[in-house]
Amino acid sequence: MKDYVKAGEIAKKAREYGKGLVKVDVKLFDIAEKIEEKIRELGGECAFPVDVSVNEVAAHYSPKVNEETKLVKGDLVKLDIGVHVNGKVTDTACTVDLGDNKKLVEASEKALEEAIKLVKVGVSVNEIGKKIQEVISSYGFSPIKNLSGHSVGEYMIHAGLTIPNFDNGNETKLKKGDVIAIEPFATEGIGKVIEGKSCGVYRLVEKKSVRDRNARKVLDFIEENYKTLPFTERWLVKEFSLFEVRTSLRFLEKDGIIKEYNLLPEESKGMVSQAEKTVYVDDEVKILT
């Protein structure tokens, strides 16, 4: 349990630090790199590359190598941050508004706050989802129904249990010892994400023998440092050349060893806000992040 607690404390500090980085004319690349550096300084490791998803993109936007994209006035910026200590994962997110989206941000934050109040041993996950939906709807927005919270575990971001953002009828009950990330997404759109273009974040899905020498070196590094957790080109180029990284990732993806994630934009291009905290379910519930 102490590793979850430490990971949660680091994630919370990194989230609050990250909020201060989100400003007009700042590069997304710099925000992600600085937050990841802060996580390591504090004694943790990244459970996944920091996401800096903007406007209608709900999730999975992590800046690519040397990306020059800058924030502009009016942007709605979601920071999604994962930390692990000895493999014990915590997950947290917040939204920073550089425009006129205060009410939308408040909707996801209030939904998270009210959902956490329901958490206890024996509560069903659809009760949590129902509360999230009620709160977001009361603000005049829609929850994103095909994104959800989740349990976390050892070297696992999604550990099997789904925490919905609406009443999906799932009466699975929380158990003592569950570690769950509650993750409301609110949108002015229709409340659905679709798969967008590839995002440069990968995860190891199956271990196989690799013939190409460079690809084998890169795979060994991935296995040793990230295990099954997501990783990005940005991390690998600190160890290998960009050419080695990109050719190796192509080999590994073609052979089904790794899989690339896709961006998740809201289908109707509605602005999206997000709030997330990780909670330990016990007789006395503990907010880890």
N, C-alpha and C positions, 0 to 999 in steps of 0.2 A: 504493500500500500504506500510506503514512503516514496517509492519511485513515481507513482501516479501523482502524489501530492507535490513533489518537486517539479515534475513536468508541468503540472497545472500552474504553479507559481511562476515558472519561467514563461509559459505561454501568455499569462495575464500581463506580465511586465513587457513582453515583446509586443503584445497588442496595443498597450497604452503608448509605448514608444513609437510604434508604427503610425498611430493616429497623428502624431506631431510631424511626421514626414510628408503627409499628404497635403500638398499645396500646389497651386497653379504654377505651371512651368517646370515642375519636378519630373524627372524621368521615372517611368514605371520600373525600369531596370534598377535604378538606384534605390528605390523604396524596397524592392524585394531583397536585394543584396544586403542592404543595411539591417533589415529585420533578421535575416538569416544569420548575419554576423553577430547580432545582439544575442540571439538564441544560444549560439556557441559560446560567447563570452560568459553567459550566465550559467554555463555548465550543462546545457542540454544539446540535443541533436534535432535536426529538422525531421519531422515525420512525413512531410511532403514539401515540395517547393512552395514558397509563399505565393498565394494567389492575389493578384491585384486586378480584380474584374470591374470593368467600368460600364456604367449606364445600363443598357439592356442585357449585357452579358452577366448571367447569374453566377457562374462559377468556371473554374479551370483555366483562367487566364494568368499564366505565369510568364513574365517577360523572357524573351529569347536572348541569346548571346549578343551583347552589345546593342540591344534594341534602343532606338532613339525616341520612341513615343513619349510624349510629355502630356501631363494633365493640363486641361484647359478649364476656364471658368464655366460653371454649369455642370461639370462632371459629378456623377454619383459613384463613389469609389468603395468597393467592398474589399476588405483585407481578410483573408482566410489563412489561419496560421495553425500548423500542427507541430507539436513538440513531443519527443520521446526521451525518456531516461531509462537506460538499460532495456529498451524495447517497449516500455509502458507508455502508451500514447494518450495524449490529450489534444483536444481540437477546439479552437475558438475563432470567432469572427466578429467583425464590426463593420459599420458603414459610415463613411465620412462624406458629408455633403458639401460640394463646392458650388452649389447652385441654390435652387429654391425647392428643395425636396424634404423639408423638415418633417412634414406630416407623414410621409412615406417611411422615413427612417424611424420615426417614433412608433409606427405601426408594428414593425418587426421587433423593435426593442421591447415594447409593451407585451407583445405576444410571448416573447421569451420569458419575461418576468412572470407573467401569469401562469405559463406552462410549468415553470420550475416550482411554483407554489403547490402544484398538484402532485409532484413526484413523491412517492412513498412506496414501500413494499406492498405489492398487491394491486396497485392501480393499473388499469389496462392502457395500452399504448394509444388506443383510439380515443380515450378520454382526453389525453394530452393533445392529440390532433384536433379534437373538437374544440378545445379551448383556444388553440392557435387560430383556427379558422374563424371562430366567433370574434376574437379581438381584431384580427386584420380586417374582417368584413365591417366591423363597427367603425373603422376609419375610412371606409369607402373603397378599399382595395381588395385584391384577391390574393390568397396564398398560392404559392406554386405547388401544385398537387403532385407533380412527378419528380420533386426533390424532397428529401426527407432527412431527419436526423437519424442517428445510428448508434449502436453500441461500438465501443472501441476495445482493443485487447492488446496482447503482446505482439508487437510488430504488425498490428492489424488496425487499419483505419475504420473499415466496415467489418465488424465482427459478428454479423449475423442478424442482430435485432434491428428492426426498422422503427423509427419514431416518426409517424406521419405528421404532415402539416394540415390535415383535415380528418374528419371522422371517416376512416376507411373501413370501419366495421371489425377491425382486428382486435380481438379481446385478449391477446397475449398480455400477461401480467408481469410487471417488473418484479424481479427477485432481489433479495438481499445480496449485495456484492456486485450487482450490475454496474458497469461504468458506461454512461450514455451521453452522447452529444445531442442536445436539443437545438434545432437549427431552422427557425422560421425564416422563410423568404416571402416578402410582400411585394406586390407589383401592381402598377396601374394598368397592366395588360390583361390578357385572358387567363393567366395563371398556369402556363405550360411552357416548359423549355423543350427545345429541339437540339439535335446534335449539329454543331457547326463545324468549322474547319479544324484540322489537327492543331494541337497546342504546344508540342515540343516537350510534353511531360509523359514519362513512360513508367511502366512497372514490369517487373519480372513475373511471367505467368507460368513458365515451364522450363525446367533445367534440361538441356540436351547437350550432346557433344558438338563442338564447333570446330570446323576445319581451318577457317581463316585465323592466322596467328594474332593479328591485331584485334579482331573481334573477340577472340578468346581472352586476351589480356583485359579488354574492356569489361567483358562479362565477369571475369574473376573479381575485378574491382567492384562492380555493381553488387555482386553476391556478398562480398565481404563487408561493404560499407552500408548498403541499403536493404539487403535481404529482399523481402517482398514489398517494401515500402516504395512509393513513387519517387522518381528522381528526374532531373532535367539536364539538358546539354550544358547549361550554365555551370553545373557542378563538375561535370566530367572534363570540361576544357581547362580546369585548374590542374588536371593530372595528365591529360593527353592533348595532342594538337586537335584543332577543330576538324581537320581533314580526317584524322583517325577516328574521332568521335562520330562524325556523320556517316562515314562509310561503314563503321562497325555497327552502328544502330540500324542501318539499312539491312545489313546481313542478319542481325538478330531478329529484327521484326519480320523479315521475309521467312525465316525459319520458325516463326511462332514462339520464339523464346521470350520476347518482350512485346508489350502492346502499348500503343500510344493513345492517350486520352484525347477527347475532342472538347472544344469550347461548348458551353451550354447557354446560348442566347434565349431570351424569352421570345416565343413564337411570333407574337404580334408587335415585337420591338418595344414593349413597355418597359419603363424604368424599373429596376429591381433593387430592393434593399435587403439586407441580411443581418441577422444577429445570431450568435451561437455561444454556448458555454457547455462545458463538460461537467457532469454531475455524478457523484458516487452515491448509489442507492444503499441506504443502511437504515437502522432504526432512527438515526439522526442523519438526514440527508446532508451531504457536503458538496458545495459548489467548488470544484477544483480550479476552475479558470476565472 
